[in-house]
Amino acid sequence: MEATDIWRDFHTELASEIRARLAPQLRPKYIAALEPRIEMNEVFVQAAPRAIYPDVAVVRPHGDVRMGVAVLEIPPAPLIGDFVQEEFKVVAVEIRLAQSGKLITAIEILSPTNKRPNSQALAAYRRKRVERRGAEVALLEIDLLRAGERMQIRGALPDVPYFVFLNRGGTRVEIWPIALPDPLPVIPVPLEYPDADVALDLGLAPASD
């Protein structure tokens, strides 16, 4: 599931399934919309191999030095390539008021790009997380990737591969750790006060393998 090409398909399918599951529970006051965006991912692309002839070689004598026998040692060629910017499409699900279009809850399926350590995409995603909290928008984050940076918290998270994080727009975060043998949980999706949460059953989502 963590290979980039496989993740692209799964990411889009899961976002579409989440929207389909929530839409009947939201009508007529709310809508669930898919919100695609492009993230930039820096990757190393190896150049085609070519013959490299060094300007300097090491000559190591063999046998009797007086005989003048020597072997030319050529060091192994390095890998040559370039860092390039690759576009990575991700899709969020946004819960909005049908009449005004006001954003109430954003559902993010975390991708390899916005979990990559020390990357521009991770920094941009963290800024967006802070902006949404400041705008009192609920943020539901579904993290089905073992690798990469998780939400920064004080203390240690449980040693499980997957998590769901819910921030309702304030400072409190609700966390659902998901171990491999566990069924996927039913997660509350906040709506505008005083409307009750609706339920998102992740167990009904498409399989990831």
C-alpha positions as CSV (number, residue, x, y, z in Angstrom):
1,M,0.0,0.0,0.0
2,E,2.9,2.4,0.5
3,A,4.3,2.2,-3.0
4,T,3.6,5.5,-4.7
5,D,1.7,4.2,-7.8
6,I,-0.5,1.8,-5.7
7,W,-1.2,4.6,-3.2
8,R,-2.4,7.0,-5.8
9,D,-5.3,4.6,-6.8
10,F,-6.1,3.6,-3.3
11,H,-6.2,7.2,-2.1
12,T,-8.7,8.3,-4.8
13,E,-10.9,5.3,-4.3
14,L,-11.0,5.7,-0.5
15,A,-11.9,9.4,-0.8
16,S,-14.7,8.6,-3.2
17,E,-16.0,5.8,-1.0
18,I,-16.0,8.1,2.1
19,R,-18.0,10.7,0.2
20,A,-20.5,8.1,-1.0
21,R,-20.9,6.8,2.6
22,L,-21.4,10.2,4.1
23,A,-23.6,12.0,1.5
24,P,-26.9,10.3,2.4
25,Q,-26.4,11.2,6.1
26,L,-25.7,14.8,5.3
27,R,-28.6,15.8,3.0
28,P,-30.2,18.3,2.7
29,K,-28.3,20.7,5.0
30,Y,-24.8,19.6,4.1
31,I,-22.8,18.3,1.1
32,A,-19.7,16.2,0.9
33,A,-17.4,17.3,-1.9
34,L,-14.1,15.9,-3.2
35,E,-11.4,18.5,-3.1
36,P,-8.4,17.5,-5.3
37,R,-5.1,19.3,-5.0
38,I,-1.5,18.9,-6.3
39,E,1.4,18.4,-3.9
40,M,5.0,18.5,-5.1
41,N,7.3,15.7,-4.2
42,E,11.1,15.8,-4.8
43,V,12.5,12.5,-6.1
44,F,15.9,11.3,-7.4
45,V,15.8,10.2,-11.0
46,Q,18.8,8.1,-12.1
47,A,20.3,9.0,-15.4
48,A,20.9,6.3,-18.1
49,P,24.2,4.5,-17.5
50,R,27.1,5.5,-19.7
51,A,30.8,4.7,-19.9
52,I,33.0,6.8,-17.7
53,Y,36.7,7.0,-18.2
54,P,38.6,8.5,-15.3
55,D,41.3,11.1,-15.8
56,V,43.4,9.6,-13.1
57,A,43.9,5.9,-12.4
58,V,45.7,4.0,-9.7
59,V,48.5,1.7,-10.8
60,R,49.2,-1.2,-8.3
61,P,52.4,-3.2,-8.8
62,H,52.1,-7.0,-8.8
63,G,54.9,-9.5,-8.4
64,D,58.4,-8.4,-8.7
65,V,58.4,-4.6,-8.9
66,R,61.7,-4.7,-10.9
67,M,59.8,-6.5,-13.7
68,G,57.5,-3.5,-14.1
69,V,54.3,-5.6,-14.0
70,A,51.3,-3.4,-13.0
71,V,47.5,-3.6,-13.0
72,L,45.2,-0.6,-13.8
73,E,42.5,-0.2,-11.2
74,I,39.4,1.7,-12.2
75,P,37.1,2.8,-9.4
76,P,33.4,1.9,-9.6
77,A,31.3,4.5,-11.4
78,P,29.0,6.6,-9.2
79,L,25.2,6.8,-9.7
80,I,24.4,9.9,-11.7
81,G,21.0,11.5,-11.6
82,D,19.0,14.6,-10.7
83,F,16.4,15.7,-8.1
84,V,13.2,16.6,-9.9
85,Q,9.8,17.9,-8.7
86,E,7.1,15.3,-9.2
87,E,3.4,16.2,-9.0
88,F,1.3,14.1,-6.7
89,K,-2.5,14.4,-6.8
90,V,-4.3,14.0,-3.5
91,V,-8.0,14.2,-2.7
92,A,-9.6,15.4,0.5
93,V,-13.3,15.2,1.4
94,E,-14.9,18.4,2.6
95,I,-18.2,18.7,4.5
96,R,-19.8,22.0,3.7
97,L,-23.1,23.8,4.4
98,A,-25.2,23.4,1.3
99,Q,-26.5,27.0,1.2
100,S,-23.5,29.0,2.2
101,G,-20.6,26.7,1.2
102,K,-19.0,27.2,4.6
103,L,-16.4,24.5,5.4
104,I,-17.3,22.5,8.5
105,T,-15.1,19.4,8.4
106,A,-12.1,18.4,6.3
107,I,-11.3,14.7,5.9
108,E,-7.6,14.1,4.9
109,I,-6.2,10.8,3.8
110,L,-2.5,11.3,4.6
111,S,-0.3,10.6,1.6
112,P,3.5,9.7,1.2
113,T,4.2,13.3,0.3
114,N,2.7,15.1,3.3
115,K,4.4,12.6,5.6
116,R,7.9,12.8,4.1
117,P,10.3,14.1,6.7
118,N,11.9,17.5,6.1
119,S,9.9,18.0,2.9
120,Q,8.1,21.1,1.5
121,A,4.8,19.1,1.3
122,L,5.0,18.2,5.0
123,A,5.7,21.8,6.0
124,A,2.8,23.0,3.9
125,Y,0.4,20.4,5.3
126,R,1.3,21.4,8.9
127,R,0.6,25.0,8.1
128,K,-2.8,24.1,6.7
129,R,-3.5,22.1,9.8
130,V,-2.8,25.2,12.0
131,E,-4.9,27.4,9.7
132,R,-7.9,25.1,9.9
133,R,-7.7,24.9,13.6
134,G,-7.6,28.7,13.7
135,A,-10.7,28.9,11.5
136,E,-12.4,26.4,13.8
137,V,-12.7,23.8,11.0
138,A,-12.8,20.2,12.2
139,L,-10.0,18.1,10.8
140,L,-10.3,14.3,10.5
141,E,-7.0,12.7,9.5
142,I,-6.8,9.1,8.3
143,D,-3.2,7.8,8.5
144,L,-2.9,4.4,6.8
145,L,0.8,4.7,6.1
146,R,3.4,3.2,8.4
147,A,6.3,5.3,7.2
148,G,6.8,9.0,7.5
149,E,6.1,11.7,10.1
150,R,3.0,11.3,12.3
151,M,1.2,14.1,14.1
152,Q,3.5,15.7,16.6
153,I,2.4,15.0,20.1
154,R,4.0,15.2,23.5
155,G,4.7,11.6,24.6
156,A,4.7,8.4,22.6
157,L,1.9,7.1,20.5
158,P,0.9,3.4,20.8
159,D,3.0,1.0,18.7
160,V,0.5,0.3,16.0
161,P,0.8,0.9,12.2
162,Y,-2.3,3.0,11.6
163,F,-4.1,5.9,13.2
164,V,-7.1,8.2,12.9
165,F,-6.8,11.7,14.4
166,L,-9.8,14.1,15.0
167,N,-9.5,17.7,15.9
168,R,-12.8,19.5,16.3
169,G,-11.3,23.0,15.8
170,G,-9.9,23.6,19.2
171,T,-6.8,22.2,21.0
172,R,-8.1,18.7,21.9
173,V,-7.3,15.8,19.6
174,E,-9.1,12.4,19.6
175,I,-6.9,9.5,18.6
176,W,-7.9,6.0,17.4
177,P,-4.9,3.7,17.2
178,I,-5.5,0.8,14.8
179,A,-3.5,-2.5,15.2
180,L,-3.3,-5.0,12.3
181,P,-5.7,-7.6,13.8
182,D,-8.3,-4.9,14.8
183,P,-11.3,-4.1,12.7
184,L,-11.3,-0.6,11.3
185,P,-13.3,1.7,13.6
186,V,-16.5,3.7,13.2
187,I,-15.4,7.4,13.4
188,P,-17.6,10.4,14.2
189,V,-17.6,13.2,11.7
190,P,-18.4,16.6,13.3
191,L,-21.1,18.9,11.8
192,E,-22.0,22.4,12.8
193,Y,-23.2,22.9,16.4
194,P,-25.8,21.8,17.5
195,D,-26.1,19.1,14.9
196,A,-25.0,15.6,16.0
197,D,-22.0,13.9,14.5
198,V,-22.5,11.5,11.6
199,A,-20.8,8.1,11.5
200,L,-18.1,7.0,9.1
201,D,-17.5,3.3,9.1
202,L,-14.0,2.8,7.8
203,G,-14.6,-1.0,7.7
204,L,-16.8,-0.5,4.7
205,A,-14.0,1.3,2.8
206,P,-12.3,-0.5,-0.2
207,A,-9.6,-3.0,0.6
208,S,-6.0,-1.6,0.4
209,D,-4.3,-4.8,-1.0
